[in-house]
Amino acid sequence: MARRARTRRDVDAGWAPDLASPHVERRLPFFDPINDDGIERLEAQVDWIMQDLGLEFRDDPEALRIWTEAGAKVDGTRVRAPADWIRALCAKAPREFTQVARNPARNVRIGGNHQVFAPIYGAPFVRDLASGRRYGDMESFEKLVKLAYMHPNLHHTGLVICEPCDVPVSHRHLDMVYTHMTRSDKPHLGAITEQSRAQDSVDMAEILHGADFMQENCVIMGNVNTNSPLLVDKVVTQAIQTYCGRGQGIIVVPFILSGAMGPVSTAASVTQAMAEAMMCCAFSQLIRPGAPFVLGNFLSSMSLKSGAPTFGMPEPVLSNYAIGQMARRVGLPLRCGGSLTASKVEDAQAAYESADSMHSTMLAGANFVLHAAGWLEGGLCTGFEKLVMDADRLGSYQKVLAGLDISDEGLARDAYTEVEPAGHFLGCAHTMRNYQTAFYEPALSDSENVESWEDGGSQDMRMRAHARWTGMLAHYEQPDLDEAKDEELRDYIARRKTEIPEAWY
């Protein structure tokens, strides 16, 4: 199929993905607000949880066998282990690694000074300005994948950008993974909800990338939650065995609502999250030493009156800072949540909560940020307008993470020699060299005078965001994929759908 050549104007307008920045190279120092005594006190509690309390590993006899043979203390389904041994196992996981995309220009580096932004994950509903709130479907899912692919401030497309509820649960993982593989050439995640679905994801990745290449490279990862407090079920252990057993990556995230799945104390919940994640990391290294592992944190406060989770509050902000420090000391890449809000629409509440949540995630040094864009309603809904609004702000965070330019060009001495006192710098040589990149220009913000705004229809940001994403989709062009690989993927999906009975739960 003939395709129109993409111009720089297309990229700047958001109509075509930009290959210049597949991930963020962080130059801003990490924010480490806890002193050494405080960190050591937190780490002592992590060790106490792993050694004395232990974690439950249920519903997976194979996981218990692996722990037993490795030398852990296993009482029924309770696993305890010396903290120094668990930390030594965690040290076998890479401090940073590359997830390879099918387009090598979009490979992402996870860990160290690198940060990767990915969209919302797991919402059953979608919302947009024209059609309102509704269950997600395959049409919406495909549109959202295309938008994540096209937006230059999203480096990774995730997986369940919304639940396609019009596809049987037993089949939808096949369609979701295939959509990410074909409608985008950015890296993505695989399924985890049942071991055969994880296996399908890994098998499809092998078709796309090749078995030999996959032996030496991480091309797909799974993202899975522990059942806090202190419970690791078979969904987690089997996902680890499936992905890490093939040398692929796993992200394990304790999902803790303080006051429900953890104590109301933020410090206690942080130590619980670290213990749960580190035990899972140790297990991954028993499966395959050197398998990529990302330590996750999703800690939220809650309303103790209603039980509803709250987002953008000060306690989760503090948890991001604490777990960022602790993850770096353990030597593991970190995953945190991003632009989180309990708001139902893109209003002032959504802006405040999302900004506080994302800003702390950025400063904390999260290497992989799931939910960086599109999150509404406590994660129950993906907003089309919210996706592009959040992604617009991600560009400003990337500018901050680049740090202050104090090079000769940044200090601009030649500009001072050119411009006389009481003059202006608008037309000087330094300005002309740098005017295109000197300041971040958010595509959705309106900084013009009120008369221009009124002449343009007095549009608020939601209206501008709606025009933005609909315009992006109108300019979407599918990235090329080898026809033989595409046919093999489609054949695999067709065969698996005949083998797997349709199930809607």
C-alpha positions as CSV (number, residue, x, y, z in Angstrom):
1,M,0.0,0.0,0.0
2,A,1.4,3.4,-1.0
3,R,1.9,5.8,1.9
4,R,2.4,9.5,1.9
5,A,5.8,10.6,3.1
6,R,5.8,11.9,6.6
7,T,7.1,15.4,7.0
8,R,8.5,17.3,10.0
9,R,5.3,19.3,10.1
10,D,3.3,16.0,10.5
11,V,5.5,15.2,13.6
12,D,5.2,18.6,15.1
13,A,1.5,18.6,14.6
14,G,1.2,15.3,16.4
15,W,0.1,13.5,13.2
16,A,3.1,11.2,13.1
17,P,5.2,9.6,15.8
18,D,8.6,11.2,16.4
19,L,11.6,8.8,16.4
20,A,13.9,11.3,18.1
21,S,13.1,10.3,21.7
22,P,12.1,6.7,22.3
23,H,12.6,7.2,26.0
24,V,13.6,10.0,28.4
25,E,17.3,10.5,29.3
26,R,17.1,11.9,32.8
27,R,19.7,14.5,33.8
28,L,17.8,16.0,36.7
29,P,19.1,14.6,40.0
30,F,16.9,12.1,41.9
31,F,14.8,13.5,44.7
32,D,15.9,11.6,47.9
33,P,14.2,13.2,50.9
34,I,14.7,10.5,53.4
35,N,18.0,10.5,55.4
36,D,20.2,7.4,55.8
37,D,18.8,6.6,59.3
38,G,15.3,6.7,58.0
39,I,16.0,4.5,55.0
40,E,17.8,2.0,57.2
41,R,14.8,1.8,59.5
42,L,12.5,1.2,56.6
43,E,14.8,-1.5,55.2
44,A,15.0,-3.2,58.6
45,Q,11.2,-3.6,58.5
46,V,11.3,-5.0,54.9
47,D,13.8,-7.6,56.1
48,W,11.5,-8.4,59.1
49,I,8.6,-9.0,56.8
50,M,10.5,-11.3,54.5
51,Q,12.3,-13.2,57.3
52,D,9.8,-13.4,60.2
53,L,6.4,-12.8,58.7
54,G,6.9,-14.3,55.3
55,L,4.5,-14.3,52.3
56,E,1.8,-16.7,51.3
57,F,2.4,-18.3,47.9
58,R,-0.9,-20.0,47.1
59,D,-2.4,-22.1,44.3
60,D,0.9,-23.0,42.7
61,P,2.6,-26.1,44.0
62,E,5.4,-25.7,41.4
63,A,6.3,-22.3,43.0
64,L,6.4,-23.9,46.5
65,R,8.6,-26.7,45.1
66,I,11.0,-24.1,43.6
67,W,11.2,-22.2,46.9
68,T,11.8,-25.4,48.8
69,E,14.5,-26.7,46.6
70,A,16.3,-23.3,46.7
71,G,16.5,-23.4,50.5
72,A,13.7,-21.1,51.7
73,K,11.7,-22.0,54.8
74,V,8.3,-23.2,53.5
75,D,5.5,-23.9,56.1
76,G,2.5,-25.0,54.1
77,T,2.0,-22.1,51.7
78,R,4.0,-19.6,53.9
79,V,7.5,-18.8,52.5
80,R,10.1,-17.1,54.7
81,A,13.7,-16.4,53.7
82,P,16.8,-14.7,55.0
83,A,16.8,-11.1,53.9
84,D,20.5,-11.1,52.8
85,W,19.7,-14.1,50.5
86,I,16.7,-12.4,49.0
87,R,18.7,-9.2,48.4
88,A,21.5,-11.3,46.8
89,L,18.9,-12.9,44.4
90,C,17.5,-9.4,43.6
91,A,21.1,-8.3,42.7
92,K,21.1,-10.9,39.8
93,A,18.4,-9.0,38.0
94,P,19.7,-6.2,35.7
95,R,19.8,-2.7,37.0
96,E,18.7,-1.6,33.5
97,F,17.8,-3.3,30.3
98,T,16.4,-2.7,26.8
99,Q,13.0,-3.8,25.7
100,V,13.3,-4.2,21.9
101,A,10.5,-2.9,19.7
102,R,9.9,-4.4,16.2
103,N,11.1,-1.0,15.0
104,P,14.6,-0.8,16.5
105,A,14.4,3.0,16.5
106,R,11.7,2.7,19.2
107,N,13.6,0.4,21.6
108,V,13.2,1.7,25.2
109,R,15.8,1.6,28.0
110,I,14.3,0.7,31.4
111,G,16.3,1.5,34.5
112,G,19.2,3.7,35.5
113,N,18.6,7.3,34.3
114,H,15.9,6.4,31.8
115,Q,12.2,6.9,32.1
116,V,9.5,5.4,29.9
117,F,5.9,6.7,29.7
118,A,3.1,4.3,28.8
119,P,-0.7,4.9,28.8
120,I,-3.4,3.7,31.2
121,Y,-3.9,-0.1,31.7
122,G,-7.0,-2.1,32.5
123,A,-10.0,0.2,32.3
124,P,-13.3,-1.5,31.4
125,F,-14.9,1.8,30.3
126,V,-14.0,4.6,27.8
127,R,-15.2,8.2,27.6
128,D,-15.0,10.9,25.0
129,L,-16.7,14.3,24.5
130,A,-18.9,13.2,21.7
131,S,-20.1,9.7,22.8
132,G,-19.9,9.9,26.6
133,R,-19.1,7.0,28.9
134,R,-19.5,3.4,27.6
135,Y,-18.0,0.0,27.9
136,G,-14.8,-0.4,26.0
137,D,-14.9,-2.3,22.7
138,M,-12.5,-3.4,20.1
139,E,-13.1,-0.3,18.0
140,S,-12.2,2.0,20.9
141,F,-9.2,-0.2,21.8
142,E,-7.8,0.0,18.3
143,K,-8.2,3.8,18.2
144,L,-6.4,4.2,21.6
145,V,-3.5,2.0,20.5
146,K,-3.1,4.2,17.4
147,L,-3.1,7.3,19.5
148,A,-0.5,5.9,21.8
149,Y,1.6,4.9,18.8
150,M,1.3,8.4,17.2
151,H,1.9,10.5,20.3
152,P,5.6,11.4,20.6
153,N,5.4,11.7,24.4
154,L,4.3,8.1,24.9
155,H,7.2,5.7,24.4
156,H,5.3,2.4,25.0
157,T,1.8,1.3,24.2
158,G,1.2,-1.0,27.3
159,L,-1.5,-3.6,26.6
160,V,-5.0,-3.2,28.1
161,I,-5.4,0.5,27.1
162,C,-9.1,-0.3,27.6
163,E,-10.9,-3.6,27.9
164,P,-12.5,-4.6,24.6
165,C,-15.7,-5.9,26.2
166,D,-17.3,-7.0,22.9
167,V,-14.7,-9.8,22.6
168,P,-14.9,-13.0,24.7
169,V,-12.6,-12.8,27.7
170,S,-10.9,-16.1,26.7
171,H,-10.0,-14.7,23.2
172,R,-9.5,-11.0,23.8
173,H,-5.8,-11.2,24.8
174,L,-5.0,-12.6,21.3
175,D,-6.7,-9.6,19.6
176,M,-5.2,-7.1,22.0
177,V,-1.6,-8.4,21.5
178,Y,-2.1,-8.6,17.7
179,T,-3.4,-5.0,17.6
180,H,-0.3,-3.7,19.5
181,M,2.0,-5.7,17.2
182,T,0.4,-4.4,14.0
183,R,-1.1,-1.0,14.6
184,S,2.0,0.2,16.3
185,D,5.7,-0.5,16.2
186,K,6.5,0.7,19.7
187,P,7.2,-1.8,22.5
188,H,4.2,-3.3,24.4
189,L,3.2,-5.7,27.1
190,G,1.7,-9.2,27.0
191,A,-1.2,-10.8,28.9
192,I,-0.9,-12.3,32.4
193,T,-4.4,-13.1,33.7
194,E,-4.0,-16.9,33.0
195,Q,-0.9,-18.9,32.2
196,S,-2.0,-20.0,28.8
197,R,-2.7,-16.3,27.9
198,A,0.8,-15.4,29.0
199,Q,2.1,-18.3,26.9
200,D,0.2,-17.1,23.9
201,S,1.7,-13.6,24.3
202,V,5.2,-15.0,24.5
203,D,4.6,-17.3,21.5
204,M,3.3,-14.4,19.4
205,A,6.3,-12.4,20.3
206,E,8.5,-15.3,19.1
207,I,6.7,-15.2,15.8
208,L,7.2,-11.5,15.5
209,H,10.8,-11.3,16.6
210,G,12.2,-14.8,16.0
211,A,13.2,-17.5,18.5
212,D,16.9,-16.9,18.3
213,F,16.6,-13.2,18.7
214,M,14.3,-13.7,21.7
215,Q,16.8,-15.9,23.4
216,E,19.1,-12.9,23.8
217,N,16.7,-9.9,24.0
218,C,13.7,-8.8,26.0
219,V,10.9,-8.1,23.5
220,I,7.8,-8.4,25.7
221,M,7.0,-8.0,29.4
222,G,4.1,-8.9,31.7
223,N,2.7,-6.6,34.3
224,V,1.1,-8.3,37.3
225,N,-0.2,-7.4,40.8
226,T,0.3,-9.2,44.1
227,N,-2.8,-9.8,46.2
228,S,-1.8,-7.5,49.0
229,P,-1.4,-7.9,51.9
230,L,1.4,-10.5,51.7
231,L,-0.2,-12.9,49.2
232,V,1.3,-14.0,45.9
233,D,-1.1,-16.2,43.9
234,K,-0.6,-18.3,40.9
235,V,-1.4,-15.5,38.5
236,V,1.9,-13.9,39.6
237,T,4.1,-17.0,40.0
238,Q,2.9,-18.5,36.7
239,A,3.4,-15.2,34.8
240,I,6.9,-15.0,36.2
241,Q,7.6,-18.6,35.2
242,T,6.2,-18.0,31.7
243,Y,7.9,-14.7,30.9
244,C,11.2,-15.0,32.9
245,G,11.5,-18.6,31.9
246,R,11.9,-17.3,28.3
247,G,14.3,-14.5,29.4
248,Q,11.5,-11.9,29.0
249,G,10.6,-9.2,31.5
250,I,8.2,-9.1,34.4
251,I,6.8,-6.1,36.3
252,V,5.4,-7.0,39.7
253,V,3.3,-4.4,41.5
254,P,1.9,-4.6,45.0
255,F,-1.5,-2.8,44.7
256,I,-2.0,-1.4,48.2
257,L,-4.9,0.8,49.3
258,S,-3.5,2.0,52.7
259,G,-6.2,1.1,55.3
260,A,-7.4,-1.9,53.3
261,M,-4.6,-3.9,51.8
262,G,-2.0,-2.3,54.1
263,P,-1.9,-0.3,57.3
264,V,-3.0,3.3,57.2
265,S,0.6,4.2,57.9
266,T,2.4,5.2,54.6
267,A,5.7,4.0,56.0
268,A,4.3,0.6,56.8
269,S,2.7,0.2,53.4
270,V,5.9,1.2,51.6
271,T,7.9,-1.5,53.5
272,Q,5.1,-4.0,52.7
273,A,5.3,-3.1,49.0
274,M,9.0,-3.5,49.0
275,A,8.9,-6.9,50.7
276,E,6.2,-8.3,48.4
277,A,8.0,-7.1,45.2
278,M,11.5,-8.2,46.4
279,M,10.2,-11.7,47.2
280,C,8.8,-11.9,43.7
281,C,12.0,-10.6,42.2
282,A,14.0,-13.3,44.1
283,F,11.5,-15.9,42.7
284,S,12.1,-14.6,39.2
285,Q,15.8,-15.0,39.6
286,L,15.3,-18.6,40.8
287,I,13.5,-19.2,37.5
288,R,16.2,-17.6,35.4
289,P,19.1,-15.5,36.7
290,G,19.4,-12.3,34.9
291,A,15.7,-12.1,33.7
292,P,14.6,-8.5,33.6
293,F,12.5,-7.5,36.6
294,V,10.8,-4.2,37.4
295,L,9.8,-3.4,41.0
296,G,6.4,-1.8,41.1
297,N,4.6,0.5,43.5
298,F,1.0,1.4,43.4
299,L,0.1,2.8,46.8
300,S,-3.1,4.8,47.2
301,S,-4.8,6.4,50.1
302,M,-8.5,5.8,50.6
303,S,-11.5,7.5,52.1
304,L,-11.9,5.9,55.5
305,K,-15.5,7.1,55.5
306,S,-16.5,5.4,52.2
307,G,-13.7,3.0,51.3
308,A,-13.2,4.7,47.9
309,P,-9.6,5.1,46.7
310,T,-8.2,8.6,46.5
311,F,-5.5,9.8,44.1
312,G,-3.1,12.7,43.9
313,M,-3.1,12.8,47.7
314,P,0.1,13.6,49.8
315,E,0.5,10.1,51.2
316,P,1.0,8.3,47.8
317,V,3.3,11.2,46.8
318,L,5.5,10.5,49.8
319,S,5.4,6.7,49.0
320,N,6.7,7.4,45.5
321,Y,9.7,9.3,46.9
322,A,10.4,6.6,49.5
323,I,10.1,3.7,47.2
324,G,12.3,5.4,44.6
325,Q,15.1,5.7,47.1
326,M,14.7,2.1,48.2
327,A,14.5,0.7,44.7
328,R,17.7,2.4,43.7
329,R,19.5,1.0,46.8
330,V,18.3,-2.5,45.9
331,G,19.4,-1.9,42.3
332,L,16.1,-2.6,40.6
333,P,14.2,-0.6,37.9
334,L,11.1,1.0,39.3
335,R,7.5,1.3,38.1
336,C,5.1,3.8,39.5
337,G,1.6,5.1,38.5
338,G,1.4,8.3,36.6
339,S,-1.5,10.8,35.9
340,L,-3.9,9.3,38.4
341,T,-7.2,10.9,39.5
342,A,-10.6,9.9,41.0
343,S,-12.4,12.5,38.8
344,K,-14.9,11.3,36.3
345,V,-14.1,13.9,33.6
346,E,-11.2,16.1,32.6
347,D,-12.0,18.9,35.2
348,A,-10.0,20.8,37.7
349,Q,-9.9,17.9,40.1
350,A,-8.4,15.7,37.4
351,A,-5.8,18.3,36.6
352,Y,-4.7,18.8,40.2
353,E,-4.7,15.1,41.2
354,S,-3.0,14.0,38.0
355,A,-0.3,16.7,38.1
356,D,0.6,15.9,41.8
357,S,0.7,12.2,41.1
358,M,2.7,12.4,37.9
359,H,5.1,15.1,39.2
360,S,6.0,12.9,42.2
361,T,6.4,9.9,39.9
362,M,8.8,11.9,37.8
363,L,10.9,13.2,40.7
364,A,10.9,9.8,42.4
365,G,12.8,8.4,39.3
366,A,10.2,5.8,38.1
367,N,11.8,4.1,35.2
368,F,8.6,2.7,33.7
369,V,5.4,4.7,34.2
370,L,2.2,2.9,33.5
371,H,-1.0,5.0,33.6
372,A,1.0,8.1,32.4
373,A,-1.9,9.2,30.2
374,G,-5.7,8.6,29.9
375,W,-6.6,7.6,33.5
376,L,-10.0,8.7,34.8
377,E,-12.5,7.5,37.5
378,G,-9.9,5.7,39.7
379,G,-8.7,3.7,36.7
380,L,-12.2,2.4,35.7
381,C,-12.3,4.6,32.6
382,T,-10.0,5.6,29.7
383,G,-10.6,9.1,28.5
384,F,-9.8,9.9,24.9
385,E,-9.4,13.6,25.7
386,K,-7.6,12.8,28.9
387,L,-5.1,10.6,27.0
388,V,-3.9,13.5,24.7
389,M,-4.2,16.1,27.5
390,D,-1.9,14.0,29.8
391,A,0.5,13.1,27.0
392,D,0.7,16.8,26.2
393,R,1.9,17.5,29.8
394,L,4.4,14.6,29.6
395,G,6.4,16.7,27.1
396,S,6.9,19.3,29.8
397,Y,8.0,16.7,32.3
398,Q,10.6,15.5,29.8
399,K,11.9,19.0,29.5
400,V,12.3,19.2,33.3
401,L,14.0,15.8,33.4
402,A,16.6,17.1,30.9
403,G,17.8,19.5,33.5
404,L,19.3,22.9,33.2
405,D,21.5,23.5,30.2
406,I,24.7,25.2,31.4
407,S,26.7,24.6,28.2
408,D,28.3,27.5,26.4
409,E,25.1,27.6,24.2
410,G,23.0,27.6,27.4
411,L,24.9,30.5,28.9
412,A,24.5,32.5,25.7
413,R,27.4,34.9,26.1
414,D,27.4,35.8,22.4
415,A,23.8,37.0,22.8
416,Y,24.9,39.6,25.4
417,T,27.7,40.8,23.2
418,E,25.3,41.3,20.3
419,V,22.4,42.9,22.2
420,E,22.9,46.4,23.6
421,P,21.6,47.3,27.1
422,A,17.8,48.0,27.0
423,G,17.7,46.2,23.7
424,H,15.8,42.9,23.0
425,F,16.9,39.4,22.1
426,L,14.1,38.4,19.7
427,G,16.1,38.7,16.6
428,C,19.6,38.0,17.8
429,A,21.6,35.1,16.4
430,H,21.4,33.0,19.6
431,T,17.6,33.3,19.6
432,M,17.4,32.3,15.9
433,R,19.6,29.2,16.5
434,N,17.4,28.0,19.4
435,Y,13.9,29.4,18.9
436,Q,12.4,26.0,17.8
437,T,13.6,24.2,20.9
438,A,14.1,26.8,23.5
439,F,10.7,26.4,25.2
440,Y,8.3,23.6,25.4
441,E,5.1,24.5,23.6
442,P,2.1,22.4,24.7
443,A,-0.1,21.7,21.8
444,L,-3.3,21.9,23.8
445,S,-2.7,25.1,25.9
446,D,-4.1,28.4,24.6
447,S,-1.9,31.3,25.5
448,E,-3.3,33.8,23.0
449,N,-5.3,36.9,24.0
450,V,-9.0,36.6,24.8
451,E,-10.1,38.1,21.4
452,S,-8.2,35.4,19.5
453,W,-9.7,32.7,21.8
454,E,-13.2,34.0,21.2
455,D,-12.6,34.2,17.5
456,G,-11.6,30.5,17.6
457,G,-14.9,29.5,19.2
458,S,-14.1,30.0,22.9
459,Q,-12.9,26.4,23.1
460,D,-11.9,24.9,26.5
461,M,-9.1,22.3,26.7
462,R,-11.5,19.4,26.5
463,M,-12.8,20.7,23.2
464,R,-9.3,21.3,21.9
465,A,-8.3,17.8,23.0
466,H,-11.3,16.2,21.2
467,A,-10.2,18.0,18.0
468,R,-6.7,16.9,18.6
469,W,-7.3,13.1,18.9
470,T,-9.8,13.0,16.1
471,G,-7.4,14.8,13.8
472,M,-4.6,12.4,14.8
473,L,-6.7,9.4,13.8
474,A,-7.6,11.0,10.5
475,H,-3.8,11.2,9.7
476,Y,-3.0,7.7,11.1
477,E,-0.8,5.5,8.8
478,Q,-0.2,1.9,9.9
479,P,3.5,1.0,10.2
480,D,4.8,-1.6,7.8
481,L,5.0,-5.2,8.8
482,D,6.4,-8.1,6.9
483,E,3.4,-9.9,5.3
484,A,4.7,-13.3,6.1
485,K,4.9,-12.5,9.8
486,D,1.5,-10.9,9.8
487,E,0.0,-14.0,8.1
488,E,1.8,-16.3,10.7
489,L,0.3,-14.2,13.5
490,R,-3.2,-14.3,12.1
491,D,-2.9,-18.1,11.6
492,Y,-1.8,-18.5,15.2
493,I,-4.7,-16.5,16.4
494,A,-7.2,-18.4,14.3
495,R,-5.9,-21.7,15.5
496,R,-5.9,-20.7,19.1
497,K,-9.5,-19.4,18.9
498,T,-10.6,-22.8,17.6
499,E,-8.8,-24.4,20.5
500,I,-10.1,-22.1,23.3
501,P,-13.9,-22.2,24.0
502,E,-15.5,-18.8,24.1
503,A,-15.9,-17.5,27.7
504,W,-17.2,-14.2,28.9
505,Y,-15.9,-14.3,32.4
